[in-house]
Amino acid sequence: MKIMLPPEERKALKELLDAALQRSDAGSIVPRPIPSETMFMLMLIHLEAKVNELEEKLEEQPEIPRVPSLNHSQLARDSDPHEQ
C-alpha cells in the first residue's frame, strides 16, 4: 500500500516510524502492550528528544533572537471575551 502523502510528509512519517522501531525494546516491557499506543508513545518520545536537542542548540547560539514562551493560561484568559 503506497501512502498518499507529499514527499516531505512521507519522509517525516518514515523518520518517526524508524525512530519508533529503534526504541521498540522499551515498548516491549509493558505488561499488555497495545501496539498502536506503544508506537505513538515511542514517536512522541522521539519528537521530544528532537525538541530538546534543538533547544540545546538554540541555547548555544545567543545571537538568535528569542521568542518568549507562551503562557497557555494567560493566553486563554486573553482570548476569553466573557472574562474581564
C-alpha positions in Angstrom: 0.0 0.0 0.0 1.5 3.3 -1.0 0.9 6.2 1.4 -0.7 9.1 -0.4 1.4 11.9 1.3 3.5 14.6 -0.2 7.2 13.6 -0.3 8.2 15.8 2.7 5.4 14.3 4.9 6.2 10.8 3.7 9.9 11.4 4.8 8.8 12.7 8.2 6.5 9.7 8.7 9.3 7.4 7.8 11.6 9.1 10.2 9.0 8.7 13.0 8.4 5.0 12.2 12.1 4.3 12.1 12.6 6.0 15.4 9.8 4.0 17.0 11.3 0.8 15.7 14.7 1.7 17.1 13.1 2.2 20.5 10.8 -0.8 20.3 12.7 -2.6 23.1 11.5 0.0 25.5 7.9 -0.7 24.5 8.2 -4.4 24.9 8.5 -4.2 28.8 4.8 -3.1 29.1 2.8 -6.0 30.5 0.0 -5.9 27.9 1.1 -3.6 25.2 -1.3 -2.2 22.6 0.9 -1.9 19.5 -0.5 1.4 18.2 -0.3 3.0 21.7 3.3 1.8 22.1 4.2 3.1 18.6 2.6 6.5 19.2 4.3 6.9 22.5 7.7 6.0 21.1 7.1 8.5 18.3 6.4 11.2 20.9 9.5 10.3 22.8 11.5 10.7 19.6 9.9 14.1 18.9 10.5 15.3 22.5 14.2 14.3 22.2 14.5 16.2 18.9 12.9 19.3 20.6 15.3 19.1 23.5 18.2 18.8 21.1 17.1 21.8 19.2 16.5 23.8 22.4 20.1 23.0 23.5 21.4 24.1 20.1 19.5 27.4 20.5 20.9 28.0 23.9 24.4 27.7 22.4 23.5 30.4 19.8 23.0 33.6 21.9 22.8 35.8 18.8 19.5 34.2 17.7 16.5 36.4 18.9 14.3 34.5 21.4 10.6 34.3 21.1 9.0 34.4 24.6 7.3 31.2 25.7 3.6 31.2 25.6 1.8 31.1 28.9 -1.3 29.0 27.9 -3.4 30.0 30.9 -2.7 33.7 30.2 -3.5 33.1 26.5 -6.8 31.5 27.4 -7.8 34.5 29.7 -6.8 37.0 27.0 -8.9 35.2 24.3 -12.0 34.8 26.5 -14.3 37.7 25.8 -16.5 37.0 28.8 -13.8 37.3 31.3 -12.9 40.9 32.3 
